[in-house]
Amino acid sequence: MSSQLEVLNRWVDDVARLTQPDRIHWCDGSEAERDRLTALMLERGDLIRLNPDSHPNCFLHRSDPRDVARVEHLTFVCTRDREDAGPNNHWMDPAEAHAKIDALFAGSMRGRTLYVVPYCMGPIDSPYARCGVEITDSPYVVANMRVMTRMGAQALARIERDGRFVKGLHSTGELDPDRRFIMHFPEELTIKSYGSGYGGNALLGKKCHALRIASWQARDEGWLAEHMLIVGIRNPAGRTRYVAAAFPSACGKTNLAMLIPPKGHREAGWEVFTVGDDICWMQPGPDGRLWAINPEAGFFGVAPGTSAKTNPNALAMLDRDAIFTNVAVTADDRPWWEGLDAGTPAFDWQGRPFDPANGPAAHPNSRFTVPIKACPSVSPEVDNPAGVPIDAIVFGGRRESLVPLVMEARDWRHGVLLGAAMASETTAAATGAVGVVRRDPMAMKPFCGYNFADYFAHWLSMPSRATRLPRIFHVNWFRKGADGRFLWPGFGENLRVLEWIVGRCDGSAGAVETPVGLLPRRQDLNLAGLDLTAAQVDALLTVDAEGFLAEYQAIGDYLGEFGARMPRELRDEHARVLAALAGAVDRGRARQVVNG
């Protein structure tokens, strides 16, 4: 027996002594195992079978109403040095954290089965993949991990070959919000999660491993673990370029990953392929480029808002082999959520007869879990062990004003600043205040496993690791006009912006330099067939130097919160942009209309 399997066996024995399960089951990932677990959960009421005619092999899970989302305030990064976790994370001393959560784990699996779940994040034979083992007492977690990862015997064999794995220990406990913690120990490659059955807190291969722990691994090993979609864009000449893109929540990330080109582009031969919708691991390749894999094998997507208009590719894959969590159901047992055009909810996400007085029928964070290969736009490269070469990295946020439709960074250092400065404006529905800017660097605020200042420094180190780095861009689909309406139509029309981005990558698209980046002129964008006035296009491609001056002063304040660890290179780049904006204002160029 290999030393790593000995380590794994000893760990399982130690956990069993602590948690005291009635039985131990090592998961092999087989269909027979899946069928047995499904039957068990149906018998226990953990799953409800949906309409077998309309939704074969689809099931509904209803979670505890107090356990429906990630719990950031109970999520900790536990490093020996508090500064290594940084002000962007909640920190706890590792010894204190282990003691606190192990006291909760003591005896927590009595009367339950302890499941050992070996899994691989990424194609099983990819050199970029990394493995882990989750111990859990939740068959729902096992079922989801089977969809979301390469789980079972193959992963166990890979662990034996690799000689290392991330340890993840999970118990649903009593589902008591006052006895709930998600602890990360990056120096030990260990995760401990207690008291929650919700995906982001319980599917430890996802955010916990693939971002918080992997970002630490990536910094140590010289690669990038990012909260990004990966999409392939094939032009009419047959060349495919790959784009990685980071967006905070509610910014259309999944929709972009599964984008359907507008009719004119489809007729011209444009195609879009989905490699991933949430997480991207990028490694410097032998050719000097960054090569990326999607470490996940499935989607754990938000259901509300998914419709034939917003994301027909997503909707098309949700009629078979899916697990739904906290959606509503119709009278004939079909899943339902706000945004669907058809059907009427009969029972809400808590199983109550639907009454609008109780709120939405589906929980706003209700989810679907489905294999990535069910997606109509899935890329033929999704399982390629070598990954795909990234030509462009895109950052974006939800900004109703100021930020143009698209801009390109001058160089890598400027691009890192664009990512570090990423922000979205809150809405009244979410927070009670409109237009409050919330910084979310690289869309990693809840997920970076170490100090953001060190994270930015790691990004800045990439030119020493790769010689043909991607170009970096920033987009904003959410600019509004004076009438409060969105200026840009979004959805499939976003391909027009991606067309300019890939054109910049191959040198065929023009741009104008501004203090904040390179912007397209009206003639540089393919706007044929769009019902946009010249004034609307001008508004989308305007740089308000006075407004950006105030924005960059706020960005400087934010970067200053990280103190002396903030890399000088980023502070110098911030100072350069600030000086360029001040100079533009002094020269009377406070408002630059790129087309003017």
Sequence and secondary structure as in RCSB ss.txt:
>XXXX:A:sequence
MSSQLEVLNRWVDDVARLTQPDRIHWCDGSEAERDRLTALMLERGDLIRLNPDSHPNCFLHRSDPRDVARVEHLT
FVCTRDREDAGPNNHWMDPAEAHAKIDALFAGSMRGRTLYVVPYCMGPIDSPYARCGVEITDSPYVVANMRVMTR
MGAQALARIERDGRFVKGLHSTGELDPDRRFIMHFPEELTIKSYGSGYGGNALLGKKCHALRIASWQARDEGWLA
EHMLIVGIRNPAGRTRYVAAAFPSACGKTNLAMLIPPKGHREAGWEVFTVGDDICWMQPGPDGRLWAINPEAGFF
GVAPGTSAKTNPNALAMLDRDAIFTNVAVTADDRPWWEGLDAGTPAFDWQGRPFDPANGPAAHPNSRFTVPIKAC
PSVSPEVDNPAGVPIDAIVFGGRRESLVPLVMEARDWRHGVLLGAAMASETTAAATGAVGVVRRDPMAMKPFCGY
NFADYFAHWLSMPSRATRLPRIFHVNWFRKGADGRFLWPGFGENLRVLEWIVGRCDGSAGAVETPVGLLPRRQDL
NLAGLDLTAAQVDALLTVDAEGFLAEYQAIGDYLGEFGARMPRELRDEHARVLAALAGAVDRGRARQVVNG
>XXXX:A:secstr
  HHHHHHHHHHHHHHHHH  SEEEE    HHHHHHHHHHHHHHTS EE  TTTSTT EEE   TT  S  GGGE
EE  SSHHHH TTSEE  HHHHHHHHHHHHTTTTTTSEEEEEEEEES TT TT EEEEEEES HHHHHHHHHHSE
ESHHHHHHHHHHS  EEEEEE TT  GGG EEEEEGGGTEEEEES  SHHHH TIIIIIIIIIHHHHHHHHT EE
ES EEEEEE TTS EEEEEEE  TTS HHHHHT    HHHHHHT EEEEEESS EEEEE TTSSEEEE   SEEE
EE TT  TTT HHHHHTSSSS EEES EE TTS EE TT SS   SB TTSSB  GGG  SS TT EEEEEGGGS
TTB TTTT TT EEEEEEEEE   SSSS SEEE SSHHHHHHHHHT EEE  HHHHS SS EEE GGG TTT SS
 HHHHHHHHHTGGGT SS  EEEEE TT B TTS BSS  GGGGHHHHHHHHHHHHT S  EEETTEEE  GGGS
  TT    HHHHHHHTEEEHHHHHHHHHHHHHHHHTTGGGS HHHHHHHHHHHHHHHHHHHTT SEEETT 
